[in-house]
């Protein structure tokens, strides 16, 4: 496969299903070698594994590396990133996509649900980002992309652990863009413009009764991720993008 990312290497966290799987496939089609990173080594309650996604990429002629990774574990993240750098010779791109969903009202949210959202959606992004930065710096620049949600701005619809965790990620990445500009590293957030119906969305209680006009095909996120993955600090950086707003 050849394209705008030919010769680049991407580490995609949370790539076994949903948006992460779609993004991993799109990056590979654009020419990148892709580390398909997630906890899902075997089929479980939700369909999809790192091996099935990596297999789809290689079957289509791309380069893929299935790597187990629990983004809430510092040791697991360090091992996955190191294994990816060894397998591909470096890393140019991070897609921090791993996430869990909880949309219940704050007053009825169990502490374990609140903490899980923060552990995966925020601390997980911190851990994979921190681990990948030195590798991207060593390549002379590259791109960090965190997947967030348009729900961050929906303050008129109340509060929940998911939106709070994603809002914190946006603040983290907006600050990182300034910190990493001297290293030629683009730092952006990417959220769907509308609702992407994924296995996690359904299992997490997001509901399926969404009007057709509010549903976004996951491929829109794939196209947007490819565009942002191709950036460095001389291009788009320090932004929160919506998938269907990008060309």
N, C-alpha and C positions, 0 to 999 in steps of 0.2 A: 504494500500500500504506500502511495506517495501523496503528498499534499503539503499544506502550510506548516505542518508540524514534523515533517520528515527529518529524522536525525535527533529528535527530541525524546526525552523520557518523562513520562507522567506517573506520579503516584496518586492513585485514586482511592481515598478512604471511604468505605461504605459502598463498595462497587458490586456487591453480589446480587442486587436487585434494584428495582425502582429507578429513580433518577440517576443514581450512581452507575448502574449497569448501562443505561442509555448514554451517559457521558463517556464512560470507558470505551464503548463501541465507537462513538463518534470520534474520540481522540485517536483511536487506532486507525479508523478509516482516513483520518487526516494525516496519517504517517507516523504518529508517535508510537514508541514502545510503551506499553502500559503495564504497570504493576497493579493488579486487581487485588485490592486489600480489603479484608473484612474478617469477621469472626466465623462466617458461615463456610465451613469446610465440608459439611454434609447437609443433606436436605433435612429440614426441620419443620417447625410449624408453618413457616412461610417458605415459598418456593425460591430456589436460586442459591447457588454456591459460587465461591471464587473460582472453582475449577470449571464450572459450566460456562461462566462468562469468558474466562481465559481461553477455553476451548473454542468458543464461537469466534474469537478474534483470530486465533491461529488457523482455524479452518478457512477463514476468509483471506488468509495470506498475510496477516499482521503479526506483530510481535507482542507477546503477553507473558506475564509472570504472575502466577497465583501465589499470594503471600498471606498467611494468616496474620491478623492484626486486631487486637482489642484496643481501641483508642482510649479506653479509660486506664490502661496499664502502661506506665512509663517504660517498663522493661520490654513489653510486647511491641510498642511503637518503635523503640530504639532498634530492636532486632529486625523488624520488618523493613524499616528504612535502610538499615545497613545491608540487609540481604538484597534489596532492590538495587542499591548502588553497586554492589558486587556483581549482580547479574547483568546489569546494563552499562556499567562503567560510569554512572553518575545519575543525577536527577535534575531536570530543568523546570518541572511543573508540579504543583500540588493542587489537587482538587479535594478540599476538606468537606466531604459530603455526609459522613456517618452521622446518623441522628435517630432519635426516638421521639415519638409524638405523645403529647398529653394535652388535651384541650379543655379539661374540666375547670370549673370555677375555682379560684384560689381557696375559698372557704371550705370546699369539699375535697381538696387535693391532699392525699396522704403525703406525709413527709418523704416516704421512699420514692414516690412518683416525682416530686419536686427535685429531689436530689439526683435521681436518675437522669432527668432532663439536663440538669447542670453538668453532671459528670460526663455524659456523652456529647451533648450539643455544644458545650462551652469548653470544659477542660479537655475534652477529646480534640477539639480544634487547636487549642493551645499546644497540646503535646505533639501532634503531628506537624504543626507549623514549626515549632521550635526545633524539632528533629531534622526537618528538611532544609531549613534556611542555610546551614553551612554548605550543603551539597549544591544548592542553586548558586550561592555566592561563588563557589569554586568553579562553576561553569561560566562565570562572567555575567550572570544575570538570568532572568527567567520570570516565572509568573506564579503567584499564589492566588487561589480562588477558593473562597468559602461559600458554600451554598446556604442561603438563609431563606427568609420567607417574606412575602408581601404583608403578612399579618403583623409584622413589627409596627407598621404605621396605622393599624386599625384600632386605635385607642378608644374609639367610640363603641367598640364591641367588647369591652371589658378586658380582663387580664387572665393570662394562664402561663403555666411554666414553660411551655414551648416557645411562645412569643418572647417571653423575658429572656430565655437563654439565647435565642437568635439575635435579639437586640444587643446583647452583650458582645456577641461575635462581631457584629457590625462595628461597634466601637473599637474593639480590638484591632480589626483589620484597617479601619480608617487611620488609626494611630500608627500602625505598622507601615503603612504606605509612606509616611514621612520618614520613619526611621530607616527604611530600606531603599529609599531613592538613591543614596550614594552608591549602593551596591548594584544598581541597575535592575532591581527586582520590582515588577508590577505587583500590586496588592489590591484585589477587588473582591467584592461580594456579589453573588448572583442569586436572584430569587425568581421563581416563576411569576409571570404576569398574572396568570389565572391559576386555577387549581389543577394540579397534576394528580390524577387518581393512581396511586401505587398500592402495592400490597401492604406496605406499612401504614399508609393513610387509612385503608379500610380496617386493618387490625387494630389501629390506635384509636378508633372511634371517630374518625373524621367524617364518616357518613358517606353514602353513595348517592344520595338524592341531590345531585348538583345539576342545575340547569345546563343544557348543552353549551350555551354561549359562555358559561363560566369555566368550562373544562379546556385545559391546554394540552395538546399532544406533547408527550415527553421529548419528542425530537427537537422541539423548540429550545429546550434546555441544552440538548446536545450541541446544536449549532452555536448557541451563545457561548457555551463553555469553550468550544474550539477557538472562537474569536478572542476570548479573554486569555486563553492559554498561550496564544501567539504573541502576547504583549510583553514588553519590558518597561522599565521606568521612563522610556522616551515616548511611550504610547499611552493607552488608557490605564490610569492608576489612581488609587484613592477614591474609588467610587462604589456606590451600591447600584447595581444594574438590575433591570427587569428583562427577562429573556426576550420578550417580543418587542422590546424597545430598541434592541440592537439590530444593526443591519444584517 
